[in-house]
Every structure is written in structure tokens, then in C-alpha cells.
């Protein structure tokens, strides 16, 4: 813009004209050079100022030098460009869970006081320096940034009385990413082990690694309400006893540098323990004068579970092993367990879904039983090779009994295991027995001790072997050369 000036013009006389005037009360004189007018420039200044011009008289150049008092005044006010400050960057946290770098609630009016405290200065905000210099396209709050993450904003400050007197500066809009918790935080489940129904002490800090989900430089805190989590007020202690079952716990995950944060939740759940019912004592017979016997520990399994499905039963030789639940420490073959008299077996009953468990015990008692040794197969040579033969079962009795049959011990032979179990349909020993299955057959042997009522069982294999058949060879003839 052109600097302001004062112009004096003479009329109705003979040029050149001389004008006497005061400038800020000091006397000055100026004469036209050409024409009837002369211009006086206002002093150049960058500071605000006021200049007062007062016309005293004007004299022409005629022979009579006519002069006339000619009062008149003009005041020039110089308004300086505002002195402003560069505001701090406008830093916010991303307002969406996809961290897209955009934010649509920038309120530029909150920056006015940082730019200037002069109430006579107007402040506008622009996307380009050119717009700030011309005052074009001022931005309106609330504003959505159009460059994700970081965007420069230009500031124009001016006095409305002199809009062309302005100052500019700039600052940045910064949209920081928010830390995001794991999309679905698993519920924190404990078994009801402390004797207080539906109450347990939860170590909340053990959930932090899952919630952080691989991020670094963040902190997780825990709260009993969404409102507390949002303002990070009254965090819960790390060791926390649930107030209800289930109970919703709210979390806040915060970036340690930017302070940006967001919330999520999961549930505290106290699962009930299954009931492990007492197992009746198991009785088995020993194999001779020993204190051990073969037990099927699973016989009472349905009783231990109370008939409830969805429970897994396992067996251990100590309470500590049962409490650990380590499969490697369990009895690997509970249906064929070699136990001793008065041994206590520890039973673990676990819920298949929650993993919660209870324990009980099972007592093993061993009663003396007869010796029962697995005999060698009985062999029969089959003269007609039809696969059937006659066997004297008495030949195996002493081997099964480990020697001469003791008093009170009997040995019987049966064609099925079920018959042997109950002593039914024994095979007569007064006659030879012909196998009913060609070539090979298994008989089931019951060794019974009448004094204790114990029976032990072994199997006897009958083998029918084919007899080789000889054929008459042709005569072998040689010539007598010698």
C-alpha cells in the first residue's frame, strides 16, 4: 500500500503558491513546483503514531503577493502491525480406533489467547501462508485436519481499524496415535479355592501383557467403572478381590510419552469346584504270599464323579502330584495298577471346561490269593491234520500253581473269561479235552483259594500241530563200474 501524504492546493491566485503550516505544532513551509498543488509525505515509521497538520495561510506569487489566512487541519494516525506470539502446537489424540491420523474437533479459538492478549486484534487461521497474508478463506471451528498426523496452520492477526496492517505466524496440528488394547481381552477366571464362595484374589497385573499385545512404551491400569477408567481415577490395586461374580473390570492403556489412552474391559469370573465323592475301598487278591495285587482304579470312577459328565478323573500316588495335575505324574495305566495293601491312591476330578478340580482318596486292600502262573502252551501232534486234538488239562495244573497244588486251592478251566470269573461251566478234568477251535484255542484258568475267597486268573493256550507226512521215494539205482 502507498504511504499516506498531505496535499496542499492553491486557487484564484498566481502560482507558485506557498503554504505555511504546522506539523505536530512545529512551523513548516512548502511551495508548489508545478501546478497549483504540492504534496508532503508523512514520515516513515514502523511504530504506531499520530501526525497533526494545521494550515496557517497561503500566499501566491502575484506582484501584490496576496496572502490569505486559510485554516485547515488533517490528522494522520499510523497503526502498527500487531505484535503476536507463535502459539504452541495443537496436539490431540486420535479420535478413532483405527488411528487414521484425522481429528475433527480442533477449536482454533482456544489458541487466540496464545497469539495475542490485545482485545483490539482479530485472529484468523488459514491452511496456506498466502491465505493468511490476504485474509482469504479463514478456517471455521471445529475443524478437521486434511493432512493425517501433522498439518501446518497459518495465523493472521490484524487490527480491524487497519486490516492491511497484519502479522502472521504458524503452528502445527499434531494427531497422536492412541495405544489400542487387544481387540478381545479374555476373561480372567479363577477356581473358588479360598473357601469364600464366589470370591477370589485376582492378580490383575498378569493381564497386562495380553492387553498390551506387543506394544511398547505403554502402561495399563485397572478400574471398577468406565468413568473412572476414562479419567484414570481411583485405580484398583494389583491384588484385587472381586466384588461380584462375574465382575466387569475396565482398563486404561496409556502411551507413556503422549498420554494418549483408550479403554476396554474384561470379566473376572470365579468358577465353582467340582465335587469329588469318596471312593469305596478297592479289594483285590494277591498272587501268592505277597502284599501287592493288580487293581483297576477306574471301577469307582462313576461314583467319584457323582455320575456327572464333563469331568475328567485322574489318579496319583501323592496329594502333591494330584494337586499339580501334571499328566506326567499321574498313574499312566489306572486300569492295570500294581498296588500294595493299605496304599492310598489320590484321585483328581477336574472340570473339562474350567479346569477347576477337587481331590479325594481311594484305599487299596490286598487279600491273599493263590499263586497263578501263566503256563506254557499244551502241544498236540495231529496225526490226521484236521486241527483238533485231545488234551489232558491236568498237565498244566502244577505249573499254574507253582508246584504241588496247595491245600484249599483249586484250579478250573473254562472256555470263556466270563465263565472263569464266576467259576461257571468248568471243563471236566476226568476226561481228555478236545479243542473246539481248530489249530489253536485259549482256555481261561481260574485259581481259587477257599480260605480267603480270592481267585486269580491266567490263560492256557492249546496248540494243535500238524504231523508231517512222509512219501515213499523212488529206488535209487547206480551202475557198478568198479
Secondary structure, DSSP 4 states (H G I P E B T S, - for coil): -PPPEEEEE--SS-SS-EEEEEETTEEEEEE-SSTTEEEEEPPP-SS-EEEEEEEEEEE--STT--EEEEEEEEEEEE-PPPP--PPPPEEEE-SSTT--S--S-B-GGGGHHHH---TTEEEEEESSHHHHHHT-S---SSB--SSSSEEEEEEEEEETTEEEEEEEEEEEEEEEPPP---SSPPPEEEE--SSSTT--EEEGGGGHHHHHTT--SEEEEEESSHHHHHHT-SPPPSEEE-SSSSEEEEEEEEETTT--EEEEEEEEEEEPPPP-PPPPPEEEE-SBS-SEEEE-GGGGHHHHHTT-SSEEEEEESSHHHHHHT-GGGS-TTGGGEEEETTEEEEEEEEETTT--EEEEEEEEEEE-B----PPPPEEEEESS-SS--EE-GGGGHHHHHTSSPPTTEEEEEESSHHHHHHT-SPPPSSS-EE-SSSSEEEEEEEEEETTTTEEEEEEEEEEEEEPP---PPPP-------
